[in-house]
Amino acid sequence: MKIKSIIASLFFIGTISLSAQDNCSKFYPMNEGVSMEYTNYNKKGKVEGVSSYKVIEATHSAGNTTATMSINLKDNKGKDIYSTNYNLACNSNTVTLDYESLLPSEMMEQYGDMDFEISGNDIEIPNDLSVRQNLKDANVAMKVSMSGISMNMNVDMTNRKVEKKESVTTTAGTYDCYVLYSDNRSKMMMVNQVYPSRVWLAEGVGMVKQETYKKNGDVMSSTLLTAFSN
């Protein structure tokens, strides 16, 4: 299990955090049984792994929703490399996730002597998206400590904006999407990386496509929604 994979999952899942005015689940369904499968590709377009998400429990009451979602990540050979459940809470204004619940139990057992701290600012996605709209910055940070030694990992998303609307077709279907752009800076130990990315969002489905780029604009990695069931 690579700790770096957790940071990636945190930001991927973070796109579920909504700032809504009327219906907090306009873009992301939070109903029991909803499932999504995403296939991850490298810069050459070869499959690197498959991520599966499923809402395994949801409670709706007086405009509030609480949900538990499972996540499972397999490599390109079908081997499990990451799995856990995480919690979401939704009211009429916002969705929040429990960052600590994203830490898989098997990792906690393997690194029992380590202390983990996760913090961040939710990725806000208003229900009333519009082209050329600017969005709030976001970040997630993880601190791992053991025997007096600390390791810090940070990801910052800045310059977030809605670029355009675009139709995207995958094996899961055809979706009308908003294209959200952001500049991303990751820092892990002494290594700093800056890379832009785009996310394609469809109402009632969530993320349909994601691309991360090198500074020269070449695609570095991508993700596609390859199965969806509600």
C-alpha positions as a LaTeX table, in Angstrom:
\begin{tabular}{lrrr}
\hline
Residue & $x$ (\AA) & $y$ (\AA) & $z$ (\AA) \\
\hline
Met1 & 0.00 & 0.00 & 0.00 \\
Lys2 & 1.52 & 3.32 & $-1.05$ \\
Ile3 & 0.70 & 6.36 & 1.08 \\
Lys4 & 0.82 & 8.44 & $-2.09$ \\
Ser5 & $-2.22$ & 6.49 & $-3.31$ \\
Ile6 & $-4.18$ & 7.75 & $-0.33$ \\
Ile7 & $-3.47$ & 11.38 & $-1.22$ \\
Ala8 & $-4.65$ & 10.70 & $-4.77$ \\
Ser9 & $-7.81$ & 9.07 & $-3.44$ \\
Leu10 & $-8.45$ & 11.96 & $-1.07$ \\
Phe11 & $-8.55$ & 14.45 & $-3.91$ \\
Phe12 & $-10.49$ & 12.15 & $-6.20$ \\
Ile13 & $-13.11$ & 11.63 & $-3.52$ \\
Gly14 & $-12.91$ & 15.30 & $-2.61$ \\
Thr15 & $-14.76$ & 16.18 & $-5.78$ \\
Ile16 & $-17.85$ & 14.89 & $-4.03$ \\
Ser17 & $-17.77$ & 17.83 & $-1.61$ \\
Leu18 & $-20.44$ & 20.20 & $-2.84$ \\
Ser19 & $-21.45$ & 23.75 & $-2.02$ \\
Ala20 & $-25.13$ & 23.62 & $-2.94$ \\
Gln21 & $-27.97$ & 26.08 & $-2.73$ \\
Asp22 & $-31.00$ & 23.82 & $-3.25$ \\
Asn23 & $-30.09$ & 20.18 & $-3.71$ \\
Cys24 & $-26.72$ & 19.11 & $-2.36$ \\
Ser25 & $-26.66$ & 16.01 & $-4.56$ \\
Lys26 & $-27.28$ & 17.66 & $-7.93$ \\
Phe27 & $-23.99$ & 16.37 & $-9.34$ \\
Tyr28 & $-23.29$ & 13.38 & $-7.09$ \\
Pro29 & $-26.07$ & 10.90 & $-6.25$ \\
Met30 & $-26.05$ & 9.84 & $-2.59$ \\
Asn31 & $-28.52$ & 6.99 & $-2.74$ \\
Glu32 & $-27.89$ & 3.48 & $-1.47$ \\
Gly33 & $-26.78$ & 1.12 & $-4.22$ \\
Val34 & $-25.33$ & 3.72 & $-6.60$ \\
Ser35 & $-22.03$ & 2.43 & $-7.99$ \\
Met36 & $-19.31$ & 3.85 & $-10.22$ \\
Glu37 & $-16.31$ & 2.25 & $-11.88$ \\
Tyr38 & $-13.37$ & 4.30 & $-13.12$ \\
Thr39 & $-10.48$ & 3.08 & $-15.25$ \\
Asn40 & $-7.15$ & 4.83 & $-14.80$ \\
Tyr41 & $-4.72$ & 5.23 & $-17.71$ \\
Asn42 & $-1.06$ & 6.28 & $-17.96$ \\
Lys43 & 0.40 & 8.79 & $-20.41$ \\
Lys44 & 0.52 & 6.13 & $-23.14$ \\
Gly45 & $-3.16$ & 5.29 & $-22.71$ \\
Lys46 & $-2.48$ & 1.94 & $-21.08$ \\
Val47 & $-4.63$ & 0.79 & $-18.16$ \\
Glu48 & $-2.98$ & 1.31 & $-14.77$ \\
Gly49 & $-5.86$ & 0.26 & $-12.54$ \\
Val50 & $-9.58$ & 0.29 & $-11.85$ \\
Ser51 & $-11.33$ & 2.14 & $-9.00$ \\
Ser52 & $-14.78$ & 1.06 & $-7.81$ \\
Tyr53 & $-17.08$ & 3.19 & $-5.64$ \\
Lys54 & $-20.43$ & 2.22 & $-4.15$ \\
Val55 & $-22.87$ & 3.85 & $-1.74$ \\
Ile56 & $-23.44$ & 1.02 & 0.74 \\
Glu57 & $-25.62$ & 2.93 & 3.19 \\
Ala58 & $-27.60$ & 6.17 & 3.04 \\
Thr59 & $-30.03$ & 7.85 & 5.40 \\
His60 & $-32.26$ & 10.76 & 4.37 \\
Ser61 & $-34.10$ & 12.83 & 6.98 \\
Ala62 & $-35.42$ & 16.41 & 7.06 \\
Gly63 & $-33.19$ & 17.62 & 4.24 \\
Asn64 & $-30.09$ & 15.93 & 5.61 \\
Thr65 & $-28.28$ & 12.90 & 4.20 \\
Thr66 & $-25.58$ & 10.71 & 5.70 \\
Ala67 & $-23.93$ & 8.08 & 3.55 \\
Thr68 & $-21.16$ & 5.51 & 3.63 \\
Met69 & $-19.29$ & 4.79 & 0.42 \\
Ser70 & $-16.89$ & 1.93 & $-0.24$ \\
Ile71 & $-13.84$ & 2.33 & $-2.44$ \\
Asn72 & $-11.68$ & $-0.39$ & $-3.96$ \\
Leu73 & $-8.63$ & 0.12 & $-6.14$ \\
Lys74 & $-7.12$ & $-2.68$ & $-8.23$ \\
Asp75 & $-3.95$ & $-2.59$ & $-10.32$ \\
Asn76 & $-3.80$ & $-3.46$ & $-14.01$ \\
Lys77 & $-3.58$ & $-7.15$ & $-13.13$ \\
Gly78 & $-6.71$ & $-7.08$ & $-10.97$ \\
Lys79 & $-4.84$ & $-7.22$ & $-7.67$ \\
Asp80 & $-6.37$ & $-5.32$ & $-4.75$ \\
Ile81 & $-4.09$ & $-2.49$ & $-3.62$ \\
Tyr82 & $-6.44$ & $-0.25$ & $-1.64$ \\
Ser83 & $-9.87$ & $-0.55$ & $-0.06$ \\
Thr84 & $-11.82$ & 1.22 & 2.65 \\
Asn85 & $-15.17$ & 2.82 & 3.50 \\
Tyr86 & $-15.57$ & 6.54 & 4.04 \\
Asn87 & $-18.36$ & 8.70 & 5.40 \\
Leu88 & $-20.23$ & 11.63 & 3.86 \\
Ala89 & $-22.69$ & 14.03 & 5.44 \\
Cys90 & $-24.99$ & 16.24 & 3.39 \\
Asn91 & $-27.37$ & 19.04 & 4.30 \\
Ser92 & $-29.05$ & 21.74 & 2.25 \\
Asn93 & $-25.83$ & 23.71 & 2.00 \\
Thr94 & $-22.83$ & 21.41 & 1.77 \\
Val95 & $-21.42$ & 17.90 & 1.69 \\
Thr96 & $-18.52$ & 17.01 & 3.94 \\
Leu97 & $-16.40$ & 13.89 & 4.13 \\
Asp98 & $-14.64$ & 12.27 & 7.04 \\
Tyr99 & $-10.98$ & 12.41 & 5.97 \\
Glu100 & $-9.81$ & 10.03 & 8.69 \\
Ser101 & $-12.26$ & 7.36 & 7.59 \\
Leu102 & $-10.38$ & 7.18 & 4.28 \\
Leu103 & $-7.46$ & 5.44 & 5.96 \\
Pro104 & $-7.85$ & 1.69 & 5.27 \\
Ser105 & $-7.80$ & $-0.56$ & 8.33 \\
Glu106 & $-5.15$ & $-2.85$ & 6.83 \\
Met107 & $-2.79$ & 0.11 & 6.50 \\
Met108 & $-3.45$ & 1.17 & 10.08 \\
Glu109 & $-2.58$ & $-2.36$ & 11.21 \\
Gln110 & 0.55 & $-2.49$ & 9.06 \\
Tyr111 & 1.78 & 0.89 & 10.31 \\
Gly112 & 0.42 & 0.62 & 13.84 \\
Asp113 & 3.23 & 2.73 & 15.32 \\
Met114 & 2.48 & 5.64 & 13.01 \\
Asp115 & 0.26 & 8.61 & 13.77 \\
Phe116 & $-1.79$ & 10.01 & 10.89 \\
Glu117 & $-3.28$ & 13.48 & 10.61 \\
Ile118 & $-5.38$ & 14.48 & 7.61 \\
Ser119 & $-6.79$ & 17.93 & 7.03 \\
Gly120 & $-7.99$ & 19.98 & 4.11 \\
Asn121 & $-10.42$ & 22.41 & 2.56 \\
Asp122 & $-13.24$ & 20.72 & 0.67 \\
Ile123 & $-13.43$ & 20.99 & $-3.08$ \\
Glu124 & $-16.58$ & 23.03 & $-3.54$ \\
Ile125 & $-18.77$ & 22.53 & $-6.61$ \\
Pro126 & $-21.81$ & 24.83 & $-6.68$ \\
Asn127 & $-25.05$ & 23.44 & $-8.06$ \\
Asp128 & $-25.39$ & 26.48 & $-10.30$ \\
Leu129 & $-22.23$ & 26.00 & $-12.38$ \\
Ser130 & $-21.77$ & 28.29 & $-15.38$ \\
Val131 & $-19.09$ & 28.71 & $-18.03$ \\
Arg132 & $-16.27$ & 31.12 & $-17.02$ \\
Gln133 & $-17.22$ & 30.80 & $-13.36$ \\
Asn134 & $-14.34$ & 30.96 & $-10.85$ \\
Leu135 & $-14.29$ & 28.41 & $-8.01$ \\
Lys136 & $-12.67$ & 28.40 & $-4.58$ \\
Asp137 & $-9.20$ & 26.96 & $-4.05$ \\
Ala138 & $-8.87$ & 23.67 & $-2.18$ \\
Asn139 & $-6.19$ & 21.60 & $-0.49$ \\
Val140 & $-5.56$ & 18.39 & 1.38 \\
Ala141 & $-2.65$ & 17.61 & 3.69 \\
Met142 & $-1.44$ & 14.44 & 5.37 \\
Lys143 & 1.12 & 14.16 & 8.17 \\
Val144 & 2.63 & 10.81 & 9.13 \\
Ser145 & 4.70 & 10.58 & 12.32 \\
Met146 & 6.73 & 7.71 & 13.77 \\
Ser147 & 9.47 & 7.69 & 16.37 \\
Gly148 & 9.76 & 11.45 & 16.29 \\
Ile149 & 10.11 & 11.63 & 12.51 \\
Ser150 & 7.40 & 13.35 & 10.47 \\
Met151 & 6.58 & 13.12 & 6.77 \\
Asn152 & 4.29 & 15.73 & 5.25 \\
Met153 & 2.32 & 15.50 & 2.00 \\
Asn154 & 0.29 & 18.35 & 0.56 \\
Val155 & $-1.80$ & 18.94 & $-2.55$ \\
Asp156 & $-3.12$ & 22.42 & $-3.39$ \\
Met157 & $-5.67$ & 23.16 & $-6.12$ \\
Thr158 & $-5.67$ & 26.75 & $-7.34$ \\
Asn159 & $-6.98$ & 28.76 & $-10.29$ \\
Arg160 & $-10.13$ & 26.64 & $-10.37$ \\
Lys161 & $-12.66$ & 27.63 & $-13.00$ \\
Val162 & $-15.39$ & 26.33 & $-15.30$ \\
Glu163 & $-13.99$ & 26.41 & $-18.82$ \\
Lys164 & $-16.84$ & 25.13 & $-20.98$ \\
Lys165 & $-19.56$ & 22.52 & $-21.50$ \\
Glu166 & $-18.77$ & 19.41 & $-23.50$ \\
Ser167 & $-20.32$ & 16.04 & $-24.33$ \\
Val168 & $-18.29$ & 12.96 & $-23.33$ \\
Thr169 & $-18.92$ & 9.38 & $-24.42$ \\
Thr170 & $-17.51$ & 6.38 & $-22.51$ \\
Thr171 & $-18.52$ & 2.75 & $-22.15$ \\
Ala172 & $-20.86$ & 3.92 & $-19.38$ \\
Gly173 & $-22.82$ & 6.22 & $-21.70$ \\
Thr174 & $-22.86$ & 9.73 & $-23.17$ \\
Tyr175 & $-22.95$ & 12.69 & $-20.78$ \\
Asp176 & $-23.23$ & 16.46 & $-21.05$ \\
Cys177 & $-20.47$ & 17.78 & $-18.81$ \\
Tyr178 & $-19.04$ & 20.92 & $-17.33$ \\
Val179 & $-15.25$ & 21.07 & $-17.76$ \\
Leu180 & $-13.48$ & 22.27 & $-14.61$ \\
Tyr181 & $-9.83$ & 23.37 & $-14.79$ \\
Ser182 & $-7.34$ & 23.71 & $-11.92$ \\
Asp183 & $-3.63$ & 24.12 & $-11.28$ \\
Asn184 & $-2.33$ & 21.52 & $-8.83$ \\
Arg185 & 0.77 & 21.62 & $-6.68$ \\
Ser186 & 1.85 & 18.50 & $-4.79$ \\
Lys187 & 4.61 & 18.44 & $-2.22$ \\
Met188 & 5.89 & 15.22 & $-0.70$ \\
Met189 & 9.05 & 15.36 & 1.37 \\
Met190 & 11.44 & 17.51 & $-0.73$ \\
Val191 & 9.74 & 16.85 & $-4.06$ \\
Asn192 & 7.49 & 19.55 & $-5.56$ \\
Gln193 & 5.36 & 19.01 & $-8.64$ \\
Val194 & 3.07 & 21.43 & $-10.44$ \\
Tyr195 & 0.59 & 20.18 & $-13.00$ \\
Pro196 & $-2.73$ & 21.36 & $-14.46$ \\
Ser197 & $-5.80$ & 19.13 & $-14.66$ \\
Arg198 & $-9.34$ & 19.05 & $-15.99$ \\
Val199 & $-12.40$ & 17.27 & $-14.63$ \\
Trp200 & $-15.58$ & 16.60 & $-16.63$ \\
Leu201 & $-18.69$ & 16.63 & $-14.38$ \\
Ala202 & $-22.21$ & 15.49 & $-15.29$ \\
Glu203 & $-25.35$ & 16.12 & $-13.25$ \\
Gly204 & $-26.59$ & 13.07 & $-11.38$ \\
Val205 & $-23.39$ & 11.15 & $-12.10$ \\
Gly206 & $-20.41$ & 13.16 & $-10.91$ \\
Met207 & $-17.00$ & 12.81 & $-12.49$ \\
Val208 & $-17.05$ & 11.31 & $-15.99$ \\
Lys209 & $-13.51$ & 12.08 & $-17.06$ \\
Gln210 & $-10.29$ & 13.50 & $-15.62$ \\
Glu211 & $-6.97$ & 14.41 & $-17.21$ \\
Thr212 & $-3.69$ & 15.55 & $-15.66$ \\
Tyr213 & $-1.11$ & 17.30 & $-17.83$ \\
Lys214 & 2.58 & 18.05 & $-17.97$ \\
Lys215 & 3.68 & 21.67 & $-18.17$ \\
Asn216 & 3.88 & 21.36 & $-21.98$ \\
Gly217 & 0.23 & 20.29 & $-22.14$ \\
Asp218 & 0.81 & 16.59 & $-22.84$ \\
Val219 & $-1.52$ & 14.21 & $-20.97$ \\
Met220 & 0.28 & 12.63 & $-18.01$ \\
Ser221 & $-2.59$ & 10.46 & $-16.77$ \\
Ser222 & $-6.33$ & 10.14 & $-17.25$ \\
Thr223 & $-9.42$ & 8.54 & $-15.73$ \\
Leu224 & $-12.71$ & 7.55 & $-17.37$ \\
Leu225 & $-16.05$ & 6.50 & $-15.95$ \\
Thr226 & $-16.42$ & 3.02 & $-17.45$ \\
Ala227 & $-19.49$ & 1.78 & $-15.57$ \\
Phe228 & $-22.33$ & 3.47 & $-13.69$ \\
Ser229 & $-25.41$ & 2.08 & $-11.98$ \\
Asn230 & $-28.08$ & 3.82 & $-9.90$ \\
\hline
\end{tabular}
